[in-house]
Amino acid sequence: MLRKAIVLLFLHCHFAFRTPGPHIFVSRTNDWKKQSALYLFGFFNRPQSNEKPAAVAAPVDKAKVEKLKSGLEKISYTQNRDYEKEAKLRAPPPPVIQDQQIKSFNFNKENEFPNLYKGWIRSDGDQIGKQIIASTKLALQKKDIKYLEVLFDPVPNLDEVAFGTEWNKKLRKDVTENLRVPDYATNRGGPSTLEWSNIYWANRLAEGLRAQIKGDIVLISLSGEGLKAPNTPTLTKGTRLVSLSTIKKMPLVPGEIGLFILLSPCSESHYRDGIQLADKSQVPIIALNAPFSYRYDIGGGKPFELTYVMKRIPKGWYYRQYPKDFEIIIEGPNYEILKAKSYSSQIPLTEISKVSMQASAEKYGSVGNDRIFQNRL
């Protein structure tokens, strides 16, 4: 092997670097390889290098890069990213509600249709509380009015009572402070919240009428809410809460009781029992906040006088504060309040609905004023 290598080296040097005649060097190009004997043995047929030519980089699409970054999920807690800030940037903007009540005829006026929904809240003007007391005071001064009915939603957002809203929470705070009961007692589901709210409104009536009424004011509970210890309400002096079955068994002495307030009557028999108790004691009675009308109308009907009513109807409200007229109120988009029509006496619900639907359609169109699809409370 050594001899062979020496021979090859000699031949390579002889043919590559020398030519006949003068001793000159051949240009050092790739041609000298072919002149070399080593070329014959395949020494120069191999690639000279394993390196590949550098690729030309394509331009970077910055928009795509940012999109990929924003879509990446957090891999570890060591990443220095503000995820709350990023979530806020991606979140859709909250809906803008332009409350048109400030331009309506009733805004911040004590003796007009209450503002939605601060009219329920004591610290926001206490419109409803003041109105129900004022209207019943005037009605009780009339000797021919013995059976009164006060009818309105016990909470600001009745449809959402089971889930809770900010307005309902505000009212619940008024309830717990007035009745001196813990909040959990009034928040055990929709029916419980409604009944505790009615006890609160009854107690507010008792506070306002206390100077006018001689004798005890008896609140009659049909549900039994507030009757069991330890969560019993603290009521105005001279006011007590009893069940209907209990008061029916008690001997009623004329002069001992000055007023009955029947909470949440919902059947004809409830109204009838209230009338019998009032007649037996020779005192007036107030039916407070029936959850529905057993006669498919508004309220229990005659002989009860609707001294105060604020109930939802199609496209608006039915409103009256004794001794004023009955009013059909239209609640438009963005809570705009309009007065459609007034009546000196109560009219059937069928007629009320026709008037309100027609007035709303004339103002906003047939499909331009819908609470449900416009996400209005």
Number of C-alpha atoms within 10 A of each C-alpha: 5 6 8 8 9 11 10 15 14 11 13 18 14 14 14 19 16 13 12 6 6 7 9 10 10 12 9 10 7 9 11 15 17 13 16 21 19 17 14 12 10 9 11 14 10 7 7 7 6 6 7 6 6 6 6 6 6 6 6 8 8 9 9 10 10 10 10 10 10 11 8 8 7 10 7 7 7 7 8 7 10 8 10 9 10 11 10 10 10 10 9 8 8 6 6 7 10 11 13 14 19 14 10 15 14 18 16 18 12 16 13 15 26 21 23 18 15 19 21 24 21 16 12 13 17 16 22 23 17 17 21 22 19 19 19 23 18 12 20 20 11 9 8 8 15 21 24 22 23 24 24 19 19 25 22 23 17 15 12 13 20 16 9 17 15 10 16 22 16 18 22 23 15 18 24 20 14 17 20 14 18 15 14 11 17 23 18 11 14 16 15 18 23 23 22 23 22 23 26 23 22 27 27 20 22 27 17 19 18 19 8 12 18 15 16 18 27 23 26 25 24 17 15 13 21 22 14 9 7 9 16 16 24 17 20 18 12 16 20 16 23 16 19 20 11 10 16 13 8 8 9 15 10 12 12 13 21 21 25 24 26 26 25 23 25 18 15 13 10 17 19 12 14 23 21 13 18 21 14 13 18 17 21 22 28 27 27 24 25 23 17 16 15 15 12 11 14 21 25 24 16 9 13 19 20 29 26 27 23 21 16 17 19 17 22 24 22 23 26 27 22 20 14 15 15 23 23 26 25 27 24 20 19 16 22 18 24 20 19 15 15 16 12 11 10 16 12 10 14 10 9 19 18 11 18 23 18 14 21 24 14 9 13 13 12 13 9 14 21 17 17 8 9 11 7 11 14
